[in-house]
Amino acid sequence: MKRSLIVTLALSLLAFAAVRPTAIAEEVVVNLDTSQVPELADWGQQGRDIMVRWHPRIANLLASKDFVPPGRASLVLEKSEKGLAGASGGRIVVASHWIEKHPEDIGLLVHELTHIIQSYPSPHPGWVTEGIADYIRWAIYEGKPQDWFPRSRKEQGYRDSYRVTAGFFLWLESDHAPGIVRRLNAAMRARAYDDAIFEKASGKTLDQLWKEYQAAR
């Protein structure tokens, strides 16, 4: 069964890559600013390298018709004792205190870079936007197995977002609705999200799928 899920997920990823936008930036340009915390320059350079390397991969995974992903981004390490990281207008800002306490958490940049590539005209529903970003980070970049993801017992726990939703998306991609992340991404870019997307992809409603996911563990 495990082998079957892995093969199915691999085929799904190949399907993602086959749906390419009309044109993509040949090489992303990432501007790095560590002027506020020069002692974290090495972390910043490592982060910049990850962003350059993963930009085309994420762009292909989240490709949609006639969409060209942003070809420029900025990474700013901000001297701050508050917050974690955020992305807005092609700019990723990471708080210095988080890097100092969690230097291994370089993968957060994959989540934030995904937001830049998503470029949704509206982030709502937020659980879809954040769920996709965490799916790209934890399931694809980090390669976490299905049983690693936290699972909510709420009736509509998929709305918990982040890792909870990412685990649900991984489960769907692996068997019940391969290609669902690509479908959701395209709908979000077109301001056309609807819960019915899940039923069209799987033959089951979103809530039915969630109940099956809860029972699968």
Residue pairs with C-beta under 8 A, 6 or more apart in sequence:
4 175
5 146
5 174
5 175
6 174
8 173
8 174
8 175
8 178
9 170
9 173
9 174
9 178
11 178
12 173
12 174
12 178
12 179
13 61
13 140
15 178
15 179
15 182
16 60
16 61
16 62
16 63
16 179
16 181
16 182
17 60
17 61
17 63
19 63
19 64
19 65
19 182
20 60
20 63
21 59
21 63
21 64
21 65
21 66
21 67
21 68
21 69
22 65
22 66
22 67
22 68
23 68
24 56
24 59
24 60
24 63
24 68
24 69
25 55
25 59
25 68
25 69
25 70
25 71
27 52
27 71
28 51
28 52
28 55
28 56
28 71
28 72
28 73
29 71
29 72
29 73
30 48
30 51
30 52
30 55
30 72
30 73
30 74
30 75
31 72
31 73
31 74
31 75
32 44
32 45
32 47
32 48
32 74
32 75
33 44
33 74
33 75
33 76
33 77
34 40
34 41
34 44
34 77
36 76
36 77
36 78
36 79
36 96
37 77
37 78
37 79
37 96
37 99
40 77
40 96
40 99
40 100
43 77
43 99
43 103
43 106
44 75
44 77
46 106
47 75
47 94
47 106
47 109
48 75
50 106
50 109
50 110
51 73
51 75
51 92
51 109
51 113
54 110
54 113
54 141
55 69
55 73
55 113
55 117
57 140
58 110
58 113
58 114
58 117
58 136
59 69
59 117
61 136
61 140
61 181
61 182
62 69
62 114
62 117
62 118
62 132
62 136
62 181
62 182
62 185
63 182
64 182
64 185
64 186
64 189
65 186
67 119
67 189
69 117
69 119
70 90
70 116
70 117
70 119
72 90
73 90
73 91
73 92
73 113
73 116
74 90
74 91
74 92
75 92
75 94
75 109
76 91
76 92
76 93
76 94
77 93
77 94
77 96
77 99
78 93
78 94
78 95
78 96
79 96
80 95
80 96
80 97
81 95
81 97
82 95
82 97
83 95
83 98
84 94
84 95
84 98
84 108
85 92
85 93
85 94
85 95
85 98
85 108
85 109
85 111
85 112
86 92
86 93
86 112
87 93
87 112
87 113
87 115
87 116
90 116
92 109
92 112
92 113
92 116
94 108
94 109
94 112
98 105
99 105
107 137
107 138
107 141
107 142
108 137
110 136
110 137
110 141
111 133
111 134
111 136
111 137
112 133
114 132
114 133
114 136
114 137
115 129
115 133
118 129
118 132
118 133
118 185
118 188
118 189
119 189
120 129
120 188
120 189
121 189
121 191
122 188
122 191
123 129
125 159
125 193
126 161
127 158
127 159
127 160
127 161
127 165
128 165
128 184
128 188
128 193
129 188
130 161
130 162
130 165
131 158
131 161
131 162
131 164
131 165
131 166
131 168
131 169
132 166
132 169
132 181
132 184
132 185
132 188
134 161
134 162
134 163
134 165
134 166
135 165
135 166
135 169
135 170
135 173
135 181
137 166
138 144
138 148
138 149
138 163
138 166
139 166
139 169
139 170
139 173
146 167
146 170
146 171
146 174
147 217
148 167
149 163
149 164
149 166
149 167
149 168
149 170
150 163
150 164
150 167
151 157
151 164
151 167
151 213
151 214
151 217
152 158
152 160
152 164
153 214
154 160
155 207
156 207
156 210
157 164
157 210
157 214
158 164
158 165
158 168
158 206
158 210
158 213
159 165
168 209
168 210
168 213
169 180
169 181
171 213
171 216
172 178
172 180
172 198
172 201
172 202
172 209
172 213
173 179
173 180
173 181
176 202
176 204
176 209
176 212
177 198
177 201
177 202
177 209
179 201
180 197
180 198
180 201
180 202
183 197
183 200
183 201
184 193
184 197
187 193
187 194
187 197
195 205
195 206
198 204
198 205
198 206
198 209
199 205
199 206
202 209
204 212
